[in-house]
Structures are given as C-alpha cells and as structure tokens.
C-alpha cells in the first residue's frame, strides 16, 4: 500500500510496514511543513470554534460575522485611536469638501461639510438652543420669529422698514422744519423740539395742560368789505353789515361748543369802542360784532378773532 497524505496540508503519511529507508526523511519534511505553518511561512486556514481560542491568554469572543466587518478595512492605527477617545486636538481650517461621519438611518456615511451647511441654513428648525455668543445672522437666514419674547441689543439696529401691521415706518428723519410731512417717517427728539420751539410754543411751569388755537384771523373792517391781514384755518371773512362779519373756517370744528375771543380797536386805539364779541353759528362759521359807544355797528381798523375748542 502506497504512502498517503493528510487532507488539508498534504503531510506525508508513510505506508505502514514500508518506507523502511525513507520514513525518516518523510517525517522530517512533515516537521518542516508544520514549522512553516506555525510561524506563518505557510498560510493556514483554521476553522476555530467561537469563544474557544485565545490571544496572549485572553479569550477572543468576537464572532466570525463581527470579524468579517473588518475585512477590507484600510483604517490606520492613528485613525482607530481617534475613534477610541484620543483627546489630542489639531488646528485645521475646515472647507466645504471636508467630511464628517453621520449615521444615515443605520448606515454610517461620510458627509461633506457643504451638505451640513445646507441642512443647517435651510432644513433645520432650532427649537431650543443655548446662547449664541458669536457669529452673525446675514440676509440669507430668512425670517426670525421669536414669538412674544424680547429682542435686546446694545448695538446698532439697521432696518429697511418697521411695521406694527397697520403703519409702516421707512426711516427716521432729523428734520427741524418737518417739511417732508411724511406718514412713513419718525422724527428725532431734537427735530421735534426744534420744530416746537420755532413754532413759538413755550412751556412754563405748572401742571395745567396746553391747548392750541384752532383758528385765528386779523382783519380790517370797512364799507367795501373785510381785508384779512393774516390768518390760520380761515377761508374767508365776509362783511354782512357795518360791524357785522362772518368768519368761515377752512376746517370744521368737531362741534359748536367752542370758544371765540374777539379783540378790536380803532385806528387811534382810543375811545369809540363799546362792544365787540363773537359766537359760534355752526362748526364752520363764527359771527363777529363790533359797535360804538351807542351800540351801533361800526367797522373798526383792527379786529382779531381766535377760536379755541
């Protein structure tokens, strides 16, 4: 019967009762083959029982499936150390092409920082965050709705427009004469004060409020009609008869319960004036009378009428 070999590594099995002069060399060859198998010279393909083999006296408990995950891995020792909690930091300038690892529904993937930026700026809603202590919010951020919470800043607020839903403010003007008369501009404190001061309104002490005149007129009465020297909110002065005039207002009063003050005098400012007065006849007309000492109507050189209400 001829020599046979082992199934896996083809070690020679000498024929029993034969190989009298060759069995020694055959055994030596087998030992060399075993030595090469044990030191790694010859690759082996062992079929190990899970949980029953050790490395350095430590049992290897990984399953074949778990070990197969590493099949084809090109990871380096340094990279493994980073994943294992290495705390060493390196200063790096990040660019869009750099990548981070994310778990995409159970699958680990590398994602470019540009994709992360797109998600953060357009696809994520911040519902609860800490204080944002640096950086800036630019025009691409879109609308910011913080509900009823306050927005507080010690810096400068620049705006395109402000609105409460009814009135829209486009800008703030420092305009002392208020000539623009804009319904979409706010005035500075200085310009308001300058306008009020220029209008001749001076506030004195005391708690009593101030009320401005609604209309006034300075005119001369004569047989040919009334001549207006100056006025505000007065459309015309009509002479009905000697010492009898109708002052027509440009803008109506809210009702007829307003006050009328009349002051009149002759050219020489002395004597001859018995009575002068006026009263509301409607929301747009004031009747004015001037008389002489005999209480007869008389046209006077200067008649001043002021309306309050």
C-alpha positions in Angstrom: 0.0 0.0 0.0 1.5 3.4 -1.1 2.1 6.5 1.1 -0.9 8.8 1.6 -1.2 12.5 2.6 -3.3 14.5 5.0 -6.4 16.2 3.6 -5.6 19.9 4.4 -1.9 20.4 4.3 -0.7 17.3 2.4 1.6 16.0 5.1 3.0 12.6 4.1 1.7 9.6 5.9 4.3 6.7 5.3 2.9 3.4 4.3 2.6 1.1 7.3 5.2 -1.7 7.1 7.0 0.1 4.2 9.3 3.1 3.6 12.0 1.4 5.7 14.7 3.6 4.2 12.6 6.8 3.6 10.3 7.3 6.5 12.8 9.4 8.4 13.1 11.9 5.6 9.4 12.0 5.2 8.8 12.7 8.8 11.4 15.5 8.7 9.7 17.0 5.8 6.4 16.9 7.6 8.0 18.7 10.6 9.4 21.4 8.4 5.9 21.9 6.9 4.4 22.1 10.4 7.0 24.6 11.4 6.2 26.7 8.4 2.5 26.5 9.2 3.1 27.6 12.8 5.5 30.5 12.1 3.4 31.9 9.3 5.7 31.0 6.5 2.8 28.9 5.0 -0.7 30.4 5.2 -3.2 28.4 7.2 -7.0 28.4 7.1 -8.0 27.2 10.6 -11.7 26.6 11.5 -11.8 28.0 15.0 -14.6 27.5 17.5 -16.1 30.8 18.6 -15.2 31.6 22.2 -12.7 28.8 22.4 -9.5 30.4 21.3 -7.2 32.9 22.9 -4.6 35.5 22.1 -2.0 36.0 24.8 -4.2 34.2 27.3 -7.2 36.4 26.5 -10.2 34.7 25.1 -11.4 36.1 21.7 -15.1 36.4 21.9 -15.8 38.1 18.6 -17.9 36.1 16.2 -16.9 35.4 12.6 -19.5 37.9 11.4 -18.1 40.6 13.6 -14.5 40.0 12.4 -15.7 39.9 8.8 -16.8 43.6 9.2 -13.1 44.5 9.3 -12.4 42.6 6.0 -11.1 45.1 3.5 -10.8 47.9 6.1 -8.0 50.3 5.4 -8.1 52.2 8.7 -4.8 53.1 10.3 -3.8 52.7 14.0 -3.9 56.5 14.4 -7.4 56.6 13.0 -8.5 53.9 15.3 -7.1 55.8 18.3 -9.1 58.8 17.3 -12.3 56.7 17.5 -11.2 55.3 20.8 -11.3 58.6 22.6 -8.0 60.3 21.7 -8.2 63.9 23.1 -5.3 65.4 21.1 -6.5 68.4 19.1 -5.2 69.6 15.8 -5.8 73.1 14.4 -7.4 72.6 11.0 -9.1 75.0 8.5 -12.3 73.4 7.5 -13.5 73.7 3.9 -16.7 72.5 2.1 -15.1 69.3 0.9 -14.1 68.1 4.3 -16.3 65.4 5.7 -17.8 64.1 8.9 -19.3 60.7 9.7 -23.0 60.5 10.3 -25.4 57.7 10.9 -27.9 57.8 8.0 -30.8 55.7 9.2 -28.5 53.0 10.5 -25.8 53.3 7.7 -22.6 55.1 8.5 -21.7 57.6 5.8 -19.2 60.4 5.2 -21.0 63.7 4.6 -19.4 66.8 3.2 -19.4 70.0 5.4 -21.2 71.8 2.5 -24.1 69.3 2.9 -24.2 70.0 6.6 -24.2 73.8 5.9 -27.2 73.4 3.6 -29.1 71.5 6.2 -28.4 73.9 9.0 -29.3 77.0 7.0 -32.3 75.6 5.2 -33.5 72.3 6.6 -33.3 72.6 10.4 -35.6 74.3 12.8 -33.9 75.5 16.0 -36.5 74.9 18.8 -34.3 75.1 21.9 -30.7 76.3 21.9 -28.3 77.9 24.3 -26.9 81.4 23.9 -25.5 82.3 20.5 -22.3 84.1 21.6 -20.6 84.7 18.3 -21.0 84.9 14.6 -23.6 86.8 12.6 -27.1 86.4 11.0 -27.0 87.6 7.4 -29.7 88.2 4.8 -29.8 84.6 3.7 -31.0 83.5 7.1 -34.6 84.5 6.3 -37.4 85.4 8.8 -36.8 85.3 12.6 -39.9 84.7 14.6 -39.3 84.6 18.4 -42.9 84.8 19.4 -43.6 87.2 22.3 -40.0 87.1 23.5 -37.9 90.3 23.6 -35.0 91.1 21.3 -32.4 93.0 23.3 -29.2 94.6 21.9 -26.7 97.2 23.0 -25.5 97.6 19.4 -27.0 99.5 16.3 -30.2 98.3 14.7 -30.3 98.9 10.9 -33.6 98.3 9.2 -35.4 98.5 5.9 -38.8 99.2 7.4 -40.7 98.8 10.7 -44.4 98.0 11.0 -47.0 97.1 13.5 -49.2 95.6 10.8 -51.0 98.9 10.2 -48.4 101.6 9.9 -45.0 101.1 8.2 -42.0 103.2 9.1 -39.4 103.6 6.4 -36.9 105.8 8.1 -36.0 108.2 10.9 -35.6 111.9 10.0 -33.7 114.7 11.7 -35.7 117.5 10.1 -36.2 120.6 12.1 -38.9 122.2 9.8 -40.8 118.9 9.2 -41.1 119.9 5.5 -41.3 116.4 4.2 -44.6 115.9 6.2 -44.2 112.1 5.8 -46.6 109.5 7.1 -43.8 106.9 7.0 -41.0 108.7 8.9 -40.3 109.1 12.6 -38.8 112.3 13.9 -35.8 112.6 16.3 -36.3 114.2 19.6 -34.1 117.1 18.6 -36.1 117.9 15.5 -39.3 117.8 17.4 -38.0 120.2 19.9 -36.6 122.5 17.2 -40.0 122.5 15.4 -42.0 123.2 18.6 -39.5 126.0 19.6 -39.7 127.5 16.1 -43.5 127.4 16.3 -43.4 129.7 19.3 -44.8 127.3 21.9 -43.1 127.8 25.2 -44.0 125.5 28.1 -43.9 127.2 31.5 -44.2 125.6 35.0 -47.3 124.1 36.4 -49.5 121.0 35.8 -52.2 122.6 33.7 -52.3 121.4 30.1 -51.7 123.5 27.0 -54.3 123.8 24.2 -53.6 125.4 20.9 -55.9 127.7 18.9 -57.9 126.0 16.2 -58.1 129.2 14.1 -57.3 132.9 14.1 -57.6 135.9 11.9 -56.6 139.6 11.9 -58.7 141.8 9.6 -59.8 145.4 9.0 -63.4 146.2 8.6 -64.6 148.7 6.1 -67.6 149.6 3.9 -66.0 147.8 0.9 -65.5 144.6 2.9 -63.1 142.9 5.3 -59.4 142.9 4.5 -57.5 140.0 6.0 -54.0 140.7 7.2 -53.2 137.2 8.4 -54.9 134.0 9.4 -54.7 130.3 10.0 -57.6 127.8 9.3 -59.7 130.7 8.0 -61.1 130.5 4.5 -62.7 134.0 4.4 -64.2 136.9 6.3 -67.5 138.3 4.9 -68.9 141.7 5.9 -72.6 141.4 6.3 -73.1 145.0 7.5 -71.3 147.6 9.5 -69.6 145.9 12.4 -71.2 142.5 11.4 -68.9 139.8 10.0 -68.9 136.1 9.3 -65.6 134.2 9.7 -65.6 131.0 7.7 -63.2 128.3 8.8 -61.2 126.2 6.4 -61.5 123.0 8.5 -64.6 122.4 10.6 -64.7 122.3 14.4 -65.9 119.0 15.9 -69.0 120.7 17.3 -70.4 124.1 18.1 -69.3 124.1 21.7 -66.2 126.1 21.1 -64.9 129.4 22.4 -64.5 132.6 20.4 -62.3 135.5 21.6 -62.6 138.9 19.8 -60.3 141.9 20.3 -61.0 145.2 18.3 -59.8 148.8 18.2 -59.9 151.9 16.1 -57.0 153.4 14.3 -56.0 155.7 17.1 -56.5 152.9 19.7 -58.6 155.1 21.9 -62.4 155.6 22.6 -65.3 154.9 20.5 -65.5 151.1 21.1 -68.4 150.0 23.1 -68.7 146.3 22.4 -67.0 143.6 20.4 -67.7 139.8 20.5 -68.4 136.7 18.6 -70.2 133.3 18.9 -70.3 130.0 17.0 -73.1 129.9 14.5 -72.0 126.5 13.1 -69.0 124.2 13.1 -67.5 126.2 10.2 -68.8 129.8 10.8 -68.2 132.4 13.5 -70.3 135.6 13.9 -68.4 138.7 15.0 -69.8 142.1 16.1 -68.2 145.4 16.8 -70.1 148.5 17.9 -69.5 152.1 19.0 -70.4 153.7 22.3 -74.0 154.0 21.1 -74.1 150.2 20.4 -74.4 150.8 16.7 -72.5 148.5 14.4 -69.2 150.1 13.3 -66.3 148.9 11.1 -63.0 149.0 13.0 -59.4 149.3 11.9 -58.3 146.1 13.5 -60.3 143.1 14.6 -58.7 139.9 16.0 -60.6 136.7 16.3 -59.3 133.5 17.9 -61.1 130.1 18.1 -60.4 127.5 20.8 -62.1 124.1 21.3 
